[in-house]
Amino acid sequence: MEWPLVDTLDLAGKRVVLMGASRSIGRAMAVAFARNGARVSVCGRDAEALAETATECAAGSGKPHFAICDVSDASAIEAHIGAAAEALGGIDVLVNNASAFARVEEDAEWERAFDTDLMAAVRATRAALPHLERAGNGVIVHVSSISALKPTPGALPYGALKAAIVQLTKSQAFNWGKLGIRVNSVAPGSITAPGHMWEKRRERNDPAYLAAVSKIVFGRLGTAEEVADVTLFLASPLSRWITGQTIVVDGGQTLSP
Protein backbone atom coordinates (compact mmCIF):
# COMPACT_ATOMS: atom_id res chain seq x y z
CA MET A 1 0.00 0.00 0.00
CA GLU A 2 1.44 3.40 -0.96
CA TRP A 3 1.59 6.19 1.58
CA PRO A 4 0.47 9.67 0.54
CA LEU A 5 3.05 12.43 0.67
CA VAL A 6 2.73 14.35 3.93
CA ASP A 7 4.45 17.29 5.56
CA THR A 8 2.99 16.98 9.06
CA LEU A 9 2.80 14.28 11.73
CA ASP A 10 -0.78 13.58 10.64
CA LEU A 11 -1.81 11.80 13.86
CA ALA A 12 -5.33 13.19 14.19
CA GLY A 13 -7.78 10.43 15.01
CA LYS A 14 -5.08 7.76 15.36
CA ARG A 15 -5.85 5.17 18.04
CA VAL A 16 -2.77 4.77 20.21
CA VAL A 17 -2.28 2.21 22.99
CA LEU A 18 0.59 2.92 25.37
CA MET A 19 1.70 0.15 27.70
CA GLY A 20 3.34 1.36 30.92
CA ALA A 21 2.72 5.06 30.37
CA SER A 22 1.54 6.47 33.67
CA ARG A 23 4.66 8.54 34.41
CA SER A 24 7.95 9.92 33.08
CA ILE A 25 8.69 9.04 29.42
CA GLY A 26 5.43 7.13 29.02
CA ARG A 27 3.36 10.03 30.29
CA ALA A 28 5.16 12.46 28.00
CA MET A 29 4.42 10.18 25.05
CA ALA A 30 0.75 9.85 25.93
CA VAL A 31 0.33 13.60 26.34
CA ALA A 32 2.20 14.32 23.10
CA PHE A 33 -0.01 11.93 21.13
CA ALA A 34 -3.14 13.45 22.64
CA ARG A 35 -2.01 17.00 21.89
CA ASN A 36 -1.47 15.97 18.29
CA GLY A 37 -5.03 14.75 17.94
CA ALA A 38 -4.63 11.04 18.66
CA ARG A 39 -6.99 9.07 20.86
CA VAL A 40 -5.00 7.34 23.56
CA SER A 41 -5.27 4.35 25.88
CA VAL A 42 -2.87 4.32 28.79
CA CYS A 43 -2.11 1.62 31.34
CA GLY A 44 0.06 1.30 34.43
CA ARG A 45 -0.01 -0.04 37.98
CA ASP A 46 -0.28 3.25 39.91
CA ALA A 47 -3.87 4.51 39.96
CA GLU A 48 -2.92 8.02 41.09
CA ALA A 49 -0.25 8.40 38.40
CA LEU A 50 -2.66 7.07 35.78
CA ALA A 51 -5.30 9.59 36.78
CA GLU A 52 -2.78 12.43 36.48
CA THR A 53 -1.73 11.23 33.04
CA ALA A 54 -5.35 10.92 31.94
CA THR A 55 -6.04 14.47 33.07
CA GLU A 56 -3.13 15.80 31.03
CA CYS A 57 -4.20 13.77 28.00
CA ALA A 58 -7.80 14.98 28.25
CA ALA A 59 -6.61 18.52 27.61
CA GLY A 60 -5.47 17.34 24.19
CA SER A 61 -7.90 15.20 22.22
CA GLY A 62 -10.65 14.36 24.65
CA LYS A 63 -11.24 11.69 27.26
CA PRO A 64 -8.60 8.94 27.11
CA HIS A 65 -9.05 5.30 28.00
CA PHE A 66 -6.95 4.30 30.98
CA ALA A 67 -6.80 1.25 33.23
CA ILE A 68 -4.70 -0.55 35.79
CA CYS A 69 -2.70 -3.36 34.18
CA ASP A 70 0.16 -5.47 35.50
CA VAL A 71 2.19 -5.94 32.33
CA SER A 72 4.07 -8.88 33.84
CA ASP A 73 0.76 -10.81 33.76
CA ALA A 74 0.01 -12.37 30.35
CA SER A 75 -3.74 -12.61 30.90
CA ALA A 76 -3.92 -9.02 32.12
CA ILE A 77 -2.20 -7.79 28.96
CA GLU A 78 -4.54 -9.69 26.68
CA ALA A 79 -7.58 -8.37 28.52
CA HIS A 80 -6.27 -4.82 28.50
CA ILE A 81 -5.48 -4.78 24.78
CA GLY A 82 -8.98 -6.06 24.06
CA ALA A 83 -10.55 -3.40 26.27
CA ALA A 84 -8.40 -0.66 24.74
CA ALA A 85 -9.30 -1.71 21.20
CA GLU A 86 -12.98 -1.69 22.10
CA ALA A 87 -12.75 1.72 23.78
CA LEU A 88 -10.86 3.31 20.88
CA GLY A 89 -12.60 1.45 18.10
CA GLY A 90 -9.39 -0.27 17.01
CA ILE A 91 -5.63 0.19 17.28
CA ASP A 92 -3.36 2.05 14.86
CA VAL A 93 -0.28 2.42 17.07
CA LEU A 94 1.11 0.33 19.93
CA VAL A 95 3.85 1.71 22.18
CA ASN A 96 5.58 -0.71 24.58
CA ASN A 97 7.28 1.31 27.30
CA ALA A 98 7.13 -0.78 30.48
CA SER A 99 10.31 -1.66 32.36
CA ALA A 100 11.15 -3.21 35.70
CA PHE A 101 14.46 -1.29 35.78
CA ALA A 102 16.00 -4.42 37.29
CA ARG A 103 19.55 -3.96 38.54
CA VAL A 104 20.19 -6.69 41.10
CA GLU A 105 22.03 -9.80 39.88
CA GLU A 106 19.55 -12.35 41.29
CA ASP A 107 17.24 -14.87 39.64
CA ALA A 108 14.12 -13.11 40.89
CA GLU A 109 15.22 -9.81 39.33
CA TRP A 110 16.09 -11.49 36.03
CA GLU A 111 12.65 -13.11 35.95
CA ARG A 112 10.91 -9.84 36.79
CA ALA A 113 12.84 -8.04 34.06
CA PHE A 114 12.15 -10.83 31.56
CA ASP A 115 8.39 -10.62 32.13
CA THR A 116 8.19 -6.82 32.26
CA ASP A 117 10.77 -5.58 29.77
CA LEU A 118 10.63 -8.30 27.12
CA MET A 119 7.61 -10.56 27.43
CA ALA A 120 5.24 -7.66 28.07
CA ALA A 121 6.24 -6.26 24.68
CA VAL A 122 5.93 -9.69 23.05
CA ARG A 123 2.51 -10.33 24.56
CA ALA A 124 1.08 -6.86 23.94
CA THR A 125 2.23 -7.02 20.32
CA ARG A 126 0.71 -10.46 19.85
CA ALA A 127 -2.62 -9.29 21.27
CA ALA A 128 -2.62 -6.05 19.25
CA LEU A 129 -1.48 -7.57 15.95
CA PRO A 130 -4.95 -8.42 14.55
CA HIS A 131 -6.13 -4.88 15.32
CA LEU A 132 -3.03 -3.32 13.74
CA GLU A 133 -3.47 -5.44 10.62
CA ARG A 134 -7.13 -4.47 10.29
CA ALA A 135 -6.24 -0.80 10.72
CA GLY A 136 -3.80 -0.87 7.81
CA ASN A 137 -0.35 0.73 8.06
CA GLY A 138 -0.13 -0.18 11.74
CA VAL A 139 2.83 0.94 13.81
CA ILE A 140 4.65 -0.54 16.80
CA VAL A 141 7.22 1.42 18.79
CA HIS A 142 9.23 -0.31 21.51
CA VAL A 143 11.23 1.58 24.12
CA SER A 144 14.73 0.23 24.55
CA SER A 145 17.71 2.11 26.06
CA ILE A 146 21.30 3.01 25.31
CA SER A 147 22.03 0.34 27.94
CA ALA A 148 21.25 -2.12 25.13
CA LEU A 149 24.18 -0.80 23.12
CA LYS A 150 27.00 -0.75 25.66
CA PRO A 151 28.10 -2.63 28.79
CA THR A 152 25.86 -2.02 31.80
CA PRO A 153 27.82 -3.48 34.74
CA GLY A 154 25.51 -1.89 37.32
CA ALA A 155 22.31 -3.18 35.74
CA LEU A 156 22.86 -6.47 33.94
CA PRO A 157 19.18 -7.54 33.73
CA TYR A 158 18.09 -4.14 32.47
CA GLY A 159 20.77 -3.90 29.78
CA ALA A 160 20.35 -7.47 28.57
CA LEU A 161 16.58 -7.25 28.22
CA LYS A 162 16.74 -3.87 26.49
CA ALA A 163 19.20 -5.43 24.04
CA ALA A 164 16.62 -8.14 23.41
CA ILE A 165 14.13 -5.40 22.51
CA VAL A 166 16.50 -4.20 19.77
CA GLN A 167 16.60 -7.69 18.26
CA LEU A 168 12.84 -8.13 18.70
CA THR A 169 12.31 -4.91 16.78
CA LYS A 170 14.31 -6.15 13.79
CA SER A 171 12.65 -9.56 13.67
CA GLN A 172 9.12 -8.24 14.07
CA ALA A 173 9.72 -5.65 11.36
CA PHE A 174 10.92 -8.38 8.99
CA ASN A 175 8.01 -10.71 9.79
CA TRP A 176 5.21 -8.19 9.60
CA GLY A 177 6.32 -5.81 6.89
CA LYS A 178 4.24 -7.84 4.45
CA LEU A 179 1.20 -6.87 6.53
CA GLY A 180 2.03 -3.18 6.17
CA ILE A 181 3.08 -2.94 9.82
CA ARG A 182 6.19 -0.97 10.74
CA VAL A 183 8.17 -1.77 13.90
CA ASN A 184 10.84 0.50 15.36
CA SER A 185 12.28 1.31 18.75
CA VAL A 186 13.74 4.29 20.57
CA ALA A 187 16.79 4.04 22.84
CA PRO A 188 16.82 6.92 25.32
CA GLY A 189 19.94 7.94 27.17
CA SER A 190 19.85 9.52 30.63
CA ILE A 191 16.48 11.26 30.78
CA THR A 192 14.96 13.37 33.52
CA ALA A 193 11.34 14.09 34.38
CA PRO A 194 9.46 15.17 37.51
CA GLY A 195 9.89 12.50 40.17
CA HIS A 196 12.33 10.52 38.02
CA MET A 197 15.45 8.89 39.50
CA TRP A 198 17.75 11.35 37.73
CA GLU A 199 15.75 14.33 38.96
CA LYS A 200 16.16 13.15 42.54
CA ARG A 201 19.89 12.65 41.99
CA ARG A 202 20.18 16.14 40.53
CA GLU A 203 18.49 17.67 43.55
CA ARG A 204 21.01 16.12 45.94
CA ASN A 205 23.98 16.79 43.62
CA ASP A 206 24.67 13.07 43.37
CA PRO A 207 28.09 12.21 41.83
CA ALA A 208 26.32 9.72 39.53
CA TYR A 209 24.23 12.56 38.13
CA LEU A 210 27.28 14.74 37.56
CA ALA A 211 29.09 11.84 35.88
CA ALA A 212 26.16 11.24 33.53
CA VAL A 213 25.95 14.90 32.55
CA SER A 214 29.69 15.00 31.90
CA LYS A 215 29.29 12.35 29.18
CA ILE A 216 26.61 14.23 27.25
CA VAL A 217 27.91 16.59 24.60
CA PHE A 218 25.11 19.09 25.21
CA GLY A 219 25.96 19.25 28.91
CA ARG A 220 22.57 18.27 30.27
CA LEU A 221 20.23 15.32 30.61
CA GLY A 222 17.49 14.85 28.07
CA THR A 223 13.81 15.34 28.80
CA ALA A 224 10.95 12.89 28.50
CA GLU A 225 9.36 15.19 25.95
CA GLU A 226 12.40 14.89 23.68
CA VAL A 227 11.97 11.12 23.62
CA ALA A 228 8.24 11.56 23.01
CA ASP A 229 8.96 13.72 19.96
CA VAL A 230 10.93 10.91 18.32
CA THR A 231 8.20 8.40 19.17
CA LEU A 232 5.61 10.59 17.49
CA PHE A 233 7.82 10.80 14.40
CA LEU A 234 8.16 7.01 14.25
CA ALA A 235 4.39 6.60 14.62
CA SER A 236 3.63 9.11 11.89
CA PRO A 237 3.59 8.87 8.09
CA LEU A 238 6.73 11.04 8.07
CA SER A 239 8.68 7.86 8.92
CA ARG A 240 6.79 5.68 6.45
CA TRP A 241 10.02 4.23 4.96
CA ILE A 242 11.63 3.39 8.31
CA THR A 243 11.22 -0.02 9.91
CA GLY A 244 13.35 -2.37 11.99
CA GLN A 245 15.44 0.49 13.36
CA THR A 246 16.44 1.62 16.84
CA ILE A 247 16.76 5.39 17.10
CA VAL A 248 19.14 6.58 19.80
CA VAL A 249 17.84 9.64 21.68
CA ASP A 250 20.68 10.59 23.99
CA GLY A 251 22.07 14.02 23.13
CA GLY A 252 25.32 12.38 22.07
CA GLN A 253 25.82 10.46 25.31
CA THR A 254 26.99 7.32 23.50
CA LEU A 255 29.64 9.35 21.66
CA SER A 256 31.69 9.60 24.85
CA PRO A 257 34.41 6.98 25.36
C-alpha positions in Angstrom: 0.0 0.0 0.0 1.4 3.4 -1.0 1.6 6.2 1.6 0.5 9.7 0.5 3.1 12.4 0.7 2.7 14.3 3.9 4.4 17.3 5.6 3.0 17.0 9.1 2.8 14.3 11.7 -0.8 13.6 10.6 -1.8 11.8 13.9 -5.3 13.2 14.2 -7.8 10.4 15.0 -5.1 7.8 15.4 -5.9 5.2 18.0 -2.8 4.8 20.2 -2.3 2.2 23.0 0.6 2.9 25.4 1.7 0.1 27.7 3.3 1.4 30.9 2.7 5.1 30.4 1.5 6.5 33.7 4.7 8.5 34.4 8.0 9.9 33.1 8.7 9.0 29.4 5.4 7.1 29.0 3.4 10.0 30.3 5.2 12.5 28.0 4.4 10.2 25.1 0.7 9.8 25.9 0.3 13.6 26.3 2.2 14.3 23.1 0.0 11.9 21.1 -3.1 13.5 22.6 -2.0 17.0 21.9 -1.5 16.0 18.3 -5.0 14.8 17.9 -4.6 11.0 18.7 -7.0 9.1 20.9 -5.0 7.3 23.6 -5.3 4.4 25.9 -2.9 4.3 28.8 -2.1 1.6 31.3 0.1 1.3 34.4 0.0 0.0 38.0 -0.3 3.2 39.9 -3.9 4.5 40.0 -2.9 8.0 41.1 -0.3 8.4 38.4 -2.7 7.1 35.8 -5.3 9.6 36.8 -2.8 12.4 36.5 -1.7 11.2 33.0 -5.3 10.9 31.9 -6.0 14.5 33.1 -3.1 15.8 31.0 -4.2 13.8 28.0 -7.8 15.0 28.3 -6.6 18.5 27.6 -5.5 17.3 24.2 -7.9 15.2 22.2 -10.6 14.4 24.6 -11.2 11.7 27.3 -8.6 8.9 27.1 -9.0 5.3 28.0 -7.0 4.3 31.0 -6.8 1.3 33.2 -4.7 -0.6 35.8 -2.7 -3.4 34.2 0.2 -5.5 35.5 2.2 -5.9 32.3 4.1 -8.9 33.8 0.8 -10.8 33.8 0.0 -12.4 30.3 -3.7 -12.6 30.9 -3.9 -9.0 32.1 -2.2 -7.8 29.0 -4.5 -9.7 26.7 -7.6 -8.4 28.5 -6.3 -4.8 28.5 -5.5 -4.8 24.8 -9.0 -6.1 24.1 -10.5 -3.4 26.3 -8.4 -0.7 24.7 -9.3 -1.7 21.2 -13.0 -1.7 22.1 -12.8 1.7 23.8 -10.9 3.3 20.9 -12.6 1.4 18.1 -9.4 -0.3 17.0 -5.6 0.2 17.3 -3.4 2.0 14.9 -0.3 2.4 17.1 1.1 0.3 19.9 3.9 1.7 22.2 5.6 -0.7 24.6 7.3 1.3 27.3 7.1 -0.8 30.5 10.3 -1.7 32.4 11.2 -3.2 35.7 14.5 -1.3 35.8 16.0 -4.4 37.3 19.5 -4.0 38.5 20.2 -6.7 41.1 22.0 -9.8 39.9 19.6 -12.4 41.3 17.2 -14.9 39.6 14.1 -13.1 40.9 15.2 -9.8 39.3 16.1 -11.5 36.0 12.7 -13.1 35.9 10.9 -9.8 36.8 12.8 -8.0 34.1 12.1 -10.8 31.6 8.4 -10.6 32.1 8.2 -6.8 32.3 10.8 -5.6 29.8 10.6 -8.3 27.1 7.6 -10.6 27.4 5.2 -7.7 28.1 6.2 -6.3 24.7 5.9 -9.7 23.0 2.5 -10.3 24.6 1.1 -6.9 23.9 2.2 -7.0 20.3 0.7 -10.5 19.9 -2.6 -9.3 21.3 -2.6 -6.0 19.2 -1.5 -7.6 15.9 -5.0 -8.4 14.5 -6.1 -4.9 15.3 -3.0 -3.3 13.7 -3.5 -5.4 10.6 -7.1 -4.5 10.3 -6.2 -0.8 10.7 -3.8 -0.9 7.8 -0.3 0.7 8.1 -0.1 -0.2 11.7 2.8 0.9 13.8 4.7 -0.5 16.8 7.2 1.4 18.8 9.2 -0.3 21.5 11.2 1.6 24.1 14.7 0.2 24.5 17.7 2.1 26.1 21.3 3.0 25.3 22.0 0.3 27.9 21.3 -2.1 25.1 24.2 -0.8 23.1 27.0 -0.7 25.7 28.1 -2.6 28.8 25.9 -2.0 31.8 27.8 -3.5 34.7 25.5 -1.9 37.3 22.3 -3.2 35.7 22.9 -6.5 33.9 19.2 -7.5 33.7 18.1 -4.1 32.5 20.8 -3.9 29.8 20.3 -7.5 28.6 16.6 -7.2 28.2 16.7 -3.9 26.5 19.2 -5.4 24.0 16.6 -8.1 23.4 14.1 -5.4 22.5 16.5 -4.2 19.8 16.6 -7.7 18.3 12.8 -8.1 18.7 12.3 -4.9 16.8 14.3 -6.1 13.8 12.6 -9.6 13.7 9.1 -8.2 14.1 9.7 -5.6 11.4 10.9 -8.4 9.0 8.0 -10.7 9.8 5.2 -8.2 9.6 6.3 -5.8 6.9 4.2 -7.8 4.5 1.2 -6.9 6.5 2.0 -3.2 6.2 3.1 -2.9 9.8 6.2 -1.0 10.7 8.2 -1.8 13.9 10.8 0.5 15.4 12.3 1.3 18.8 13.7 4.3 20.6 16.8 4.0 22.8 16.8 6.9 25.3 19.9 7.9 27.2 19.9 9.5 30.6 16.5 11.3 30.8 15.0 13.4 33.5 11.3 14.1 34.4 9.5 15.2 37.5 9.9 12.5 40.2 12.3 10.5 38.0 15.4 8.9 39.5 17.8 11.3 37.7 15.7 14.3 39.0 16.2 13.1 42.5 19.9 12.6 42.0 20.2 16.1 40.5 18.5 17.7 43.5 21.0 16.1 45.9 24.0 16.8 43.6 24.7 13.1 43.4 28.1 12.2 41.8 26.3 9.7 39.5 24.2 12.6 38.1 27.3 14.7 37.6 29.1 11.8 35.9 26.2 11.2 33.5 25.9 14.9 32.5 29.7 15.0 31.9 29.3 12.4 29.2 26.6 14.2 27.3 27.9 16.6 24.6 25.1 19.1 25.2 26.0 19.3 28.9 22.6 18.3 30.3 20.2 15.3 30.6 17.5 14.9 28.1 13.8 15.3 28.8 10.9 12.9 28.5 9.4 15.2 26.0 12.4 14.9 23.7 12.0 11.1 23.6 8.2 11.6 23.0 9.0 13.7 20.0 10.9 10.9 18.3 8.2 8.4 19.2 5.6 10.6 17.5 7.8 10.8 14.4 8.2 7.0 14.3 4.4 6.6 14.6 3.6 9.1 11.9 3.6 8.9 8.1 6.7 11.0 8.1 8.7 7.9 8.9 6.8 5.7 6.4 10.0 4.2 5.0 11.6 3.4 8.3 11.2 0.0 9.9 13.4 -2.4 12.0 15.4 0.5 13.4 16.4 1.6 16.8 16.8 5.4 17.1 19.1 6.6 19.8 17.8 9.6 21.7 20.7 10.6 24.0 22.1 14.0 23.1 25.3 12.4 22.1 25.8 10.5 25.3 27.0 7.3 23.5 29.6 9.4 21.7 31.7 9.6 24.9 34.4 7.0 25.4 
